[in-house]
Amino acid sequence: MSTLALYTYFRSSAAYRVRIALNLKGLTAEQVPVHLLRDGGEQLKPGYLELNPQGQLPTLAVIDDAVGGSRHLLTQSLAIVEYLEEVHPTPALLPTDPIARAQARAVALAIACDIHPLNNLRVQKYLKGEMGVDEERAGRWVRHWMETGLAAVEAMVKPHAGRFCFGDTPGLADLVLVPQMFNARRFNADLGACPTLVAIDAAASALPAFADAAPERQADAPA
């Protein structure tokens, strides 16, 4: 048997994905807050860099209680979710059909690899700091990549969507989509081109597995 510890931050999109996945699987993980802004960012301190050399969230520590408490460290949110899927295959987060599985992964990767990295904290800090981009133009940057990226995801999802991205059961694509929709609203992105995604986000966010993972419900969220 393994014990899990998730290094997280309430507003981290990548950690948010893993929190949803854990909830969907019915798994409990100790939440270890890592503040991304305090004191220059706790994720950049030597103690955390020993866990995750990239200095990013999340990190999942898997403690093998059957082997003297040996600890394995997993990084990258999608790799962590795939691990959870392999070790705890039910309920499944991916469709059974190989084509549909590839399509679901493509949606998840389109968000996690093509949209999210262009608007995350370290990119914004570099734009505003090293590049001297003012707040208004930095906001335009974020909204542009969110709006164009999500419009493409809308087209990818629409042929397969039911209540969720691939039918009527939430899965990998949904747990990656919902945190990005949270970000889009936070930065006032125009979601007019994404009615399917808006409906899926609403349906998913009404489920306890998603609602309990939301930023405002985390112990490290500001009061």
N, C-alpha and C positions, 0 to 999 in steps of 0.2 A: 504494500500500500504506500502511496505517496502523499506528502503534504505539499501544498502549493502556497507560494507567496508572490504576490504581484506588486512590482514597483510601478507606481502609478501617479498621475496628477489629474485632478478633477477635470481639467479642460483639455487634456491631451487627447486628440482624436484617435491616435493609435492605441492608447491604453483603453479608451472608450470601447473600441472594437473588441478587445479581449475581455473586458468586463461583460459585454453582451454575450459573447461566446460562452463564457463560464456559466452565466445565468441560464442560457438555453440548454446547456448540458447538465444543469443541476449541480454544478461543482462549487465548492467554497474555496476561496483563496484569501489568505491574510493580505490585507491592503497595506502596503508600505509607501507612504507619501514621499514624493520627491518634488520639491517646489522648483518649477522651471524659471522663476524670476528672482526669488530671494537670494541675496548675497551673490549676485551675478549668475545664479543658476546652480542649484545643488547637483544637477546632472553632470556638471563639469568638474566636480570635486574629485580628488584622487580616490576616495572611498567608493564612489559610485562607478568611476571609470574602471575600477578593478572588476566590477560586475559586468559592465557593458562598455567596451572600449570606444564605441561610437558616441557615448554621452547622450544617448537618446532613450526615450521611453517607448514601450514598456520593456521591462525585463521580467521574465517568469522564472522563479526559482522552484525547481522540482526536487524535493527532499525525499529520498528513498528510505522510508522508515525500516524496510526489511533488510537493508544493507548498511547498518550502522549510521543511518542518517546522512549518507553521502548526498551531496548537492550538485545538481546539474542546472546550468544557467542557459535559458533560451531567450533570444532576442528577435526582433522584427515581428511585428504583430501578425502578419499573415502566416509566417512560419509557426508561430505559437498556436494560432487557430488550427492549422493543419495538424500539428502535434495532438491537440485536444481531440480532433476528429478521428485520428488514428487510434488513440488510446481509449477513447470513449465514443465509439461509433454511433451510439443512439442517444438522443435523436440525431439523425443525420443532418449535416449542414449543406450537403451537396446533393443534387439530383442523382438518380441511379443511372440514367442514360449517359454514356460517355460524351456525346456531343453537347448535351445540356450541361454536364459538369464543366466542360471546357468553356462554354459560354458564360457560366456563372463565375468562373475564375477570371475570365476576361473583364467582366464588369467590375469585379473587386479590384483587379490590377489597374484598370483605367482610372479608378478613383484613388487608390492607394499610391500608385506610382506616377501618374500623369497629372492629377489635380492637386492632391494634398501637398506634395513636396514644394510646389510653387507658392504656397501661401502659409507655410508653417512659420513658427516663431523665429527660427534662426535665419531664414531667408528675409523676413521682415526686418530683423535687427541689422542685417548686412545692408539692405537697401537704404534704411534710414541713417545708419551710421557711416559705414565705409563709402557708400555711394552718394550720400547726401541727398537722398530722395525725400521730399517733404511728405507730411502725413497724407495730404490729399492725393498726391500721385501714387503713393504706396497703396492707398485704398483702391485706386483705380486698377492697379496691377492685380491685386488680390481678386477683385470682382471680375475682371476680364477673364482670368484663367478659371475661376469658378463657373462663371456663366457659360463660357464656350465648352468647358469640359463636361458640365452637367447636361448641357443640351445634347452632346454626343451620347452620353450615357442614357438619356431619355430614349433616343432612337435605338440603342442597343437593347434596352429592357422592354420597350413597348410590345414587341411581337410575342413575348413570353409571359407577360405579367398577368397575374391574377390579383389577389389581395397583396401579394408580395412580388418581388422581382421575377421569381420563377415559380409561378403557381400560387397555391394558397397556404404554403408552409414557409415560415421564415428560414433563411439560411445565410450562407456566406456573403452573398451580394448585399443582402439587407443589413447585415451587421457592419458592413463597410459603408454603405450608403447613409445610414442614419446619422453617424457623427459628422459626415460631410455636409449634410443638410443643416445640422446645428451650426456649423461654421458659416455656411452661406447666409443664414439669417443673422448671425452675429455681425457679419460684415456688410449687411444690407444688399446682398446680391439679388438681382432680379431673377425670380424663378418662374416667370411667366411662360417660358418655353418648356417647362418641365411638369406638366399637370400629372403625368403618371407617377413621377417620382414624389411629388407632393402628396398624392393619395397613398402611396406605399409608406412614406414616412409617417403619415398620420396613423395608418393601421398598425405599423410596427410599434410606434411610440405608445400606443394604448395597451400593449402587452407588458406584463410585469417584468419580463426578462430585459426588455429595452428600457422601460421607465425607471427601474431600479438602478440601471447603469448610467443614467443621465448625469451630466456634470453637477447640476444643482443638488443632487441627492447624495453626493459623496461626502465622506467625513471631513475631507480637507477643503471643501468648498467654503468660501467666505460666508459668514452668518448673515 
